[in-house]
Amino acid sequence: MAKKKKALEQKADELNMTPMIDVVFNLLIFFMIVTDMTSKTLENLTLPKSTQAVEDTGDESERRVVINIVQKNPETFAQDKEVEIIIKKKVYDLNSLKEHLFKQADTKRDLTHPSQPSEIFVLIRCDQDIRWREVQWVMQACADPAVRIYKLQFATKERETEK
């Protein structure tokens, strides 16, 4: 009888680690998902080089819309390469791009002065082999009278300096 009482007392003193392990795994899954969400705005592409490039600090990301212009089939060498306009992994054509930008612009527009441009700005990221015409179409969609986004940035990478 004394042995059973002693065994029960030892079990009561032990710490059950199962709930703590469950919490740790849930936190790990949460941080993995959150980290993945932050990278969904950028597509894998080769940025053009610039001598005037300035490092992006990522400030005011809640006011910024990132538009990626990528080639549909980069392995083809055709004269007229087809492009895709991608925002947060969703592909847009020019009409749906205008609609999306209009909705985004209205979220940060001063409603007391509806004729004023939006506070939203656009970061245009395009592949270095994209023709200027496609970038110009995106710029015109931003400047459309219904959208009125006039703050644009272009993503480039810094050109290596010769030593």
DOBASE-464638 format. One record per residue: residue number from 0; y, z, x of N, C-alpha, C, O in turn. Coordinates in steps of 0.05 Angstrom, whole numbers, plus 5000, padded with zeros to 4 digits. Each point is the difference from the previous one (the first is absolute). Last residue first. Layout:
% residues N
SITE   i n_py n_pz n_px ca_py ca_pz ca_px c_py c_pz c_px o_py o_pz o_px
SITE NUM    Y    Z    X     Y     Z     X    Y    Z    X    Y    Z    X
...
***
This chain:
% residues 163
SITE   i n_py n_pz n_px ca_py ca_pz ca_px c_py c_pz c_px o_py o_pz o_px
SITE 162 5970 3789 5718  5005  5020  5022 5006 4986 5025 5005 5013 5021
SITE 161 5008 4963 4868  4988  4992  5025 5007 5020 5022 5023 5010 5001
SITE 160 4966 5014 4892  5020  4991  5020 4986 4993 5026 4979 5012 5007
SITE 159 4986 4984 4887  4996  5013  5026 5021 4989 5019 5004 4976 5002
SITE 158 5014 5031 4892  4990  4981  5020 4998 5015 5027 5017 5015 5007
SITE 157 4974 5030 4893  5018  4996  5023 4987 4981 5020 4976 5003 5007
SITE 156 5007 4990 4887  4992  5017  5022 5017 4993 5024 5009 4978 5003
SITE 155 5010 5019 4886  4994  4985  5024 4988 5019 5020 5001 5025 4996
SITE 154 5034 4968 4893  4983  5014  5020 4995 4980 5022 4991 4977 4996
SITE 153 5094 5031 4934  4979  4983  5009 4984 5015 5021 5012 5010 5019
SITE 152 5058 5013 4891  4993  5005  5028 4976 4981 5006 4984 4993 4983
SITE 151 5100 5019 4936  4974  4990  5010 4997 5007 5029 5019 5000 5015
SITE 150 5044 5016 4890  4994  5012  5026 4973 4991 5009 4980 5008 4987
SITE 149 5059 4969 4928  5014  4986  5021 4994 5012 5028 5010 4989 5020
SITE 148 4956 5001 4870  4994  5015  5024 5012 4985 5024 4991 4978 5006
SITE 147 5007 4999 4892  5022  5010  5015 4993 5020 5022 5010 5023 5000
SITE 146 4947 4928 4915  4989  5020  5018 5022 5014 5016 5002 5024 4999
SITE 145 5017 4904 4940  4988  5021  4984 4990 5023 5018 5001 5023 4992
SITE 144 5038 4898 5047  5020  5015  4985 4988 5023 4983 5014 5020 4995
SITE 143 4939 4948 5097  5002  4989  4973 5020 5017 4984 5000 5025 5003
SITE 142 4968 4988 5090  5028  4996  4993 5004 4988 4972 5022 4995 4992
SITE 141 4890 5021 5045  5015  5025  5002 5028 4998 4990 5011 5018 4987
SITE 140 4937 4904 5018  4989  5017  4979 5015 5027 5000 5005 5011 4979
SITE 139 5013 4930 5091  5013  4991  4976 4990 5016 4976 5015 5005 4981
SITE 138 4944 5011 5102  5028  5009  5001 5015 4992 4974 5016 5015 4990
SITE 137 4896 4953 5021  5000  5029  4995 5028 5011 5000 5007 5017 4984
SITE 136 4984 4893 5040  4993  5004  4971 5000 5030 4993 5009 5007 4979
SITE 135 5002 4969 5112  5024  4995  4984 4995 5003 4970 5017 5011 4986
SITE 134 4911 4995 5074  5017  5024  5002 5025 4996 4984 5010 5019 4987
SITE 133 4934 4908 5018  4987  5021  4985 5016 5026 5001 5003 5014 4980
SITE 132 5027 4912 5072  5002  4994  4972 4988 5022 4983 5012 5008 4980
SITE 131 4981 4988 5116  5023  5014  4990 5004 4996 4970 5011 5017 4986
SITE 130 4890 4979 5059  5025  4984  5000 5023 5016 4987 4995 5018 4984
SITE 129 4920 5026 5070  5009  4993  4973 5026 4984 5002 5018 5006 5017
SITE 128 4931 5037 5056  4996  4971  4996 5009 4991 4972 4997 4977 4993
SITE 127 5004 5116 5039  5019  4984  5016 4997 4970 4996 5018 4985 5007
SITE 126 4965 5088 4915  4986  4991  5023 5018 4982 5016 5017 4986 4989
SITE 125 5028 5089 4950  4986  4975  4998 4986 4993 5026 5008 5009 5022
SITE 124 5050 5070 4916  4981  4998  5023 4986 4973 4996 4987 4996 4980
SITE 123 5105 5059 4978  4983  4976  5000 4984 4998 5026 5012 4999 5021
SITE 122 5041 5079 4916  4991  4994  5027 4981 4976 4998 4979 5002 4988
SITE 121 5103 5039 4945  4975  4986  5004 4995 4996 5030 5017 4991 5014
SITE 120 5042 5082 4915  5001  4979  5020 4972 4990 5006 4980 5014 4995
SITE 119 5081 5042 4921  4975  4993  5014 5006 4980 5022 5018 4983 4998
SITE 118 5046 5049 4938  4999  5015  5024 4974 4995 5016 4998 5008 5023
SITE 117 5053 4919 4909  4982  5023  5001 5002 5014 5027 5008 4989 5020
SITE 116 5077 4956 4937  4973  4996  5011 4984 5025 5001 5011 5022 4999
SITE 115 5064 4965 4925  4998  5005  5028 4972 4994 5010 4981 5001 4985
SITE 114 5048 4996 4923  5004  4975  5015 4999 5004 5030 5000 4980 5015
SITE 113 4992 5092 4919  4976  4983  5001 5004 4974 5015 4981 4987 5008
SITE 112 5061 5112 4987  5011  4975  5009 4977 4980 5002 4992 4994 5023
SITE 111 4988 5090 4946  5028  5000  4990 5015 4975 5009 5020 4992 4987
SITE 110 4890 5027 5041  5001  4990  4972 5028 5001 4989 5005 4987 4979
SITE 109 4952 5001 5121  5019  5018  4987 5005 4989 4972 5013 4979 4996
SITE 108 4894 5006 5059  5026  4988  4994 5018 5020 4986 4990 5016 4984
SITE 107 4913 4986 5048  5020  5012  5017 5028 4986 4996 5015 4998 5018
SITE 106 4907 4978 4931  4995  5028  5004 5021 5014 5017 5004 5024 4997
SITE 105 4995 4881 4985  5011  5016  4979 4995 5029 5003 5014 5017 4989
SITE 104 4949 4920 5072  5029  5002  5004 5012 5018 4978 5019 5015 5005
SITE 103 4888 4964 4991  5006  5018  5022 5030 5004 5003 5009 5023 5005
SITE 102 4962 4914 4931  4992  5027  4992 5007 5021 5022 5010 5022 4994
SITE 101 5005 4888 5026  5019  5008  4979 4993 5029 4991 5018 5016 4998
SITE 100 4924 4941 5063  5024  5009  5013 5021 5009 4980 5015 5019 5005
SITE  99 4905 4944 4961  4994  5025  5014 5026 5011 5013 5005 5024 4999
SITE  98 5000 4892 4961  4996  5021  4980 4996 5027 5013 5011 5020 4991
SITE  97 4994 4905 5065  5026  5006  4988 4998 5022 4979 5017 5018 5000
SITE  96 4903 4950 5037  5015  5015  5020 5028 5007 4989 5009 5023 5004
SITE  95 4935 4921 4946  4992  5028  4997 5014 5017 5021 5004 5024 4995
SITE  94 5014 4884 5009  5009  5011  4975 4992 5029 4996 5017 5017 4992
SITE  93 4954 4936 5087  5029  5004  5000 5010 5012 4973 5018 5017 5000
SITE  92 4884 5009 5025  5013  4974  5003 5030 5005 4997 5008 5023 4996
SITE  91 4916 5050 5041  5020  4991  4980 5007 4971 5005 4999 4991 5023
SITE  90 4921 5093 5002  5011  4973  5006 5019 4992 4977 4993 5003 4976
SITE  89 4976 5097 5067  4999  4984  4976 5015 4974 5006 5022 5000 5011
SITE  88 4970 5076 5050  4974  4988  4997 4998 4983 4974 4978 4991 4993
SITE  87 5107 5048 5034  4980  5021  4995 4973 4989 4992 4988 5008 4980
SITE  86 5071 4916 5023  5014  5026  5000 4978 5021 4992 4988 4998 4979
SITE  85 5020 4890 5055  4984  5024  4994 5018 5025 5001 5015 5004 5020
SITE  84 4978 4881 4977  5020  5021  5001 4986 5025 4990 4991 5001 4977
SITE  83 4971 4904 5072  4998  5020  4979 5022 5020 5003 5007 5008 5023
SITE  82 4975 4881 5007  5006  5028  5007 4995 5017 4975 4999 4991 4978
SITE  81 4972 4906 5070  5005  5016  4976 5005 5029 5008 4987 5009 5019
SITE  80 5032 4899 5040  4983  5023  4997 5008 5016 4975 5023 5004 4995
SITE  79 4993 4895 5045  5010  5018  4978 4980 5022 4996 4982 4998 4983
SITE  78 4997 4945 5087  5029  5000  5001 5012 5019 4980 5017 5017 5006
SITE  77 4884 5003 5033  5014  4980  4983 5030 5003 5003 5010 5021 5007
SITE  76 4907 5025 5034  5024  4991  5015 5015 4978 4984 5012 4982 5012
SITE  75 4917 5109 4969  5005  4972  4997 5026 4992 5014 5018 5017 5002
SITE  74 4949 5074 4995  4984  4984  5018 5005 4970 4997 4992 4984 5017
SITE  73 5048 5087 4928  5013  4997  5026 4984 4982 5019 5011 4991 5020
SITE  72 5000 5021 4873  4978  4993  5018 5012 4995 5028 5006 4977 5007
SITE  71 5053 5059 4929  4974  5003  4986 4977 4995 5018 4981 5016 5001
SITE  70 5113 5023 5034  4986  4975  4995 4974 5005 4986 4986 5019 5006
SITE  69 5101 5047 4983  4978  4994  5018 4988 4973 4993 5003 4990 4977
SITE  68 5081 5087 5005  4995  4971  4996 4979 4992 5021 5005 4999 5024
SITE  67 5033 5099 4928  4985  4986  5021 4996 4971 4992 4991 4994 4978
SITE  66 5079 5093 4995  4988  4974  4992 4987 4987 5024 5013 4996 5020
SITE  65 5026 5107 4946  4990  4984  5022 4986 4975 4989 4980 5003 4985
SITE  64 5100 5070 4982  4978  4984  4990 4991 4982 5024 5017 4986 5011
SITE  63 5044 5112 4978  4993  4975  5014 4975 4987 4987 4980 5013 4994
SITE  62 5062 5075 4987  5019  4979  4991 4992 4972 5011 5013 4980 4994
SITE  61 4940 5101 5029  4999  4999  4970 5018 4978 4989 4997 4993 4977
SITE  60 4999 5029 5117  4978  4983  4992 4997 4999 4969 4988 4981 4990
SITE  59 5079 5057 5081  5005  4990  4973 4978 4982 4990 5006 4980 4987
SITE  58 4987 5030 5115  5017  5016  4982 5003 4986 4973 4998 4975 4998
SITE  57 4954 4996 5085  4986  5006  4976 5016 5017 4981 4989 5011 4980
SITE  56 5030 4947 5110  4995  5029  4998 4986 5008 4975 4990 5023 4998
SITE  55 5016 4885 5068  5001  5010  4972 4994 5030 5000 4978 5008 5009
SITE  54 5065 4931 5074  4977  5014  4990 5005 5011 4972 5021 5011 4994
SITE  53 5023 4899 5046  5006  5028  4999 4976 5015 4988 4989 4990 4980
SITE  52 5036 4905 5068  4984  5018  4983 5008 5029 5004 5005 5009 5022
SITE  51 5026 4903 5018  5018  5019  4987 4985 5020 4982 5012 5013 4983
SITE  50 4948 4912 5064  5013  5015  5021 5018 5022 4989 5008 5018 5014
SITE  49 4898 4940 4942  5029  4999  5000 5011 5016 5023 4989 5020 5009
SITE  48 4913 4932 4941  5013  5016  5021 5030 4996 4999 5010 4979 4992
SITE  47 4913 5017 4925  5015  4984  5019 5013 5019 5021 5006 5023 4994
SITE  46 4901 5006 4958  5029  4999  4996 5014 4982 5020 4991 4998 5023
SITE  45 4908 5006 4934  5013  4998  5026 5030 4997 4995 5009 4979 4991
SITE  44 4916 5073 4943  5011  4974  5007 5014 5002 5027 5004 5022 5011
SITE  43 4944 5039 4906  4995  4993  5028 5010 4972 5006 4989 4980 4990
SITE  42 5056 5087 4935  4978  4981  5004 4996 4995 5030 5019 5004 5015
SITE  41 5026 5081 4924  5002  4982  5022 4975 4983 5002 4977 5010 4998
SITE  40 5037 5061 4937  5023  4982  4997 5001 4979 5022 5014 4980 4997
SITE  39 4919 5092 4995  4995  4978  4982 5024 4981 4997 4998 4979 4988
SITE  38 4989 5107 5063  4998  4975  5014 4997 4976 4982 4998 4978 5010
SITE  37 5007 5114 4958  5025  4994  5014 4999 4973 5015 5021 4989 5005
SITE  36 4902 5048 4948  5021  4991  4982 5025 4992 5015 5014 4981 4992
SITE  35 4913 5059 5054  4994  4972  4993 5022 4989 4982 5008 4977 5002
SITE  34 4995 5114 5021  5006  4984  5023 4995 4970 4994 5016 4984 5009
SITE  33 4961 5078 4925  5029  4999  5003 5007 4983 5024 5019 4984 4998
SITE  32 4889 5033 4988  5011  4983  4979 5030 4997 5003 5011 4978 4997
SITE  31 4945 5081 5060  4992  4973  5006 5011 4981 4980 5008 4978 5007
SITE  30 5007 5114 4980  5016  4989  5022 4992 4972 5008 5017 4984 5008
SITE  29 4931 5061 4925  5028  4996  4991 5017 4988 5022 5014 4980 4994
SITE  28 4898 5044 5027  5000  4977  4983 5029 4994 4991 5008 4977 5000
SITE  27 4979 5102 5048  4995  4977  5017 5001 4974 4984 5013 4981 5009
SITE  26 4991 5100 4944  5025  4995  5015 4997 4976 5018 5019 4984 5002
SITE  25 4904 5044 4953  5020  4990  4981 5027 4994 5014 5012 4979 4994
SITE  24 4920 5063 5057  4993  4972  4994 5020 4987 4980 5007 4977 5004
SITE  23 5004 5115 5014  5006  4985  5024 4993 4970 4996 5016 4983 5007
SITE  22 4960 5078 4925  5029  4997  5001 5008 4983 5024 5017 4982 4998
SITE  21 4892 5041 4993  5009  4981  4979 5030 4995 5001 5008 4977 4997
SITE  20 4956 5088 5060  4993  4973  5010 5008 4979 4979 5010 4979 5007
SITE  19 5001 5111 4969  5020  4993  5021 4994 4972 5011 5018 4984 5005
SITE  18 4922 5054 4931  5026  4993  4988 5021 4991 5021 5015 4982 4995
SITE  17 4899 5048 5039  4998  4976  4984 5027 4992 4987 5008 4977 5002
SITE  16 4966 5104 5052  5017  4979  5012 5001 4974 4983 5016 4983 5005
SITE  15 4965 5130 4985  4990  4974  4989 5020 4978 5009 5023 5000 4991
SITE  14 4953 5099 5055  5021  4983  4989 4988 4974 4991 4986 4986 5016
SITE  13 4968 5118 4995  5002  4973  5010 5022 4984 4985 5004 5005 4976
SITE  12 4966 5087 5001  5020  4998  5021 5004 4972 5011 5020 4995 5014
SITE  11 4915 5026 4919  5026  5004  4989 5022 4998 5021 5022 4992 4994
SITE  10 4887 5005 5031  5008  4975  4986 5028 5003 4989 5015 4980 5000
SITE   9 4946 5096 5040  5007  4980  5021 5008 4973 4987 5019 4987 5010
SITE   8 4952 5084 4934  5025  5007  5012 5008 4979 5021 5024 4993 5002
SITE   7 4891 5000 4958  5021  4993  4981 5028 5006 5011 5019 4985 4995
SITE   6 4906 5040 5056  5002  4971  4999 5022 4991 4981 5014 4981 5005
SITE   5 4964 5111 4999  5014  4992  5025 5004 4970 5000 5020 4991 5010
SITE   4 4931 5046 4919  5028  5008  4998 5015 4991 5024 5023 4991 4998
SITE   3 4884 4995 5002  5013  4982  4981 5030 5007 4998 5016 4982 4998
SITE   2 4930 5074 5055  5003  4974  5013 5015 4981 4981 5017 4984 5009
SITE   1 4959 5101 4961  5023  5002  5018 5005 4973 5013 5023 4992 5005
SITE   0 4900 5019 4941  5024  5000  4983 5025 5000 5017 5020 4987 4994
***
